[in-house]
Amino acid sequence: MLNEDPASASGSTTYHSLGLQRELGLKPDQTIDHVKLNEATANMARLQGIKTALGESASLVRLIDQNTAITADEERQLIDTLYGGMIQMANAGNDAFAAIGKALGK
């Protein structure tokens, strides 16, 4: 539940939902700009996508490792390529975390 802050003409909102406060790391009665909230929300959605992609990549690594039809050299090359992509995804996740903190003024 969110309530418009009548004292603010800038479109800021005071958030009273404990779940949202916990999710965004807000203090009780903290006011935040809608634009910043939208940025933080977009980055949280991005993080969820990154989490899913990392999980799927880890599953693929396990499948490659279990596949006896793949030579050791091919396996190593495939897994190294996947790990490189996973590192890039993790870096993007770190950037998203930093952007959330910046958007929320932390």
Sequence and secondary structure as in RCSB ss.txt:
>XXXX:A:sequence
MLNEDPASASGSTTYHSLGLQRELGLKPDQTIDHVKLNEATANMARLQGIKTALGESASLVRLIDQNTAITADEE
RQLIDTLYGGMIQMANAGNDAFAAIGKALGK
>XXXX:A:secstr
 EEE TT SS EEEE  HHHHHHHT  TT EEEHHHHHHHHHHHHHHHHHHHHHHHHHHHHHHHHH TTS HHHH
HHHHHHHHHHHHHHHHHHHHHHHHHHHHTT 
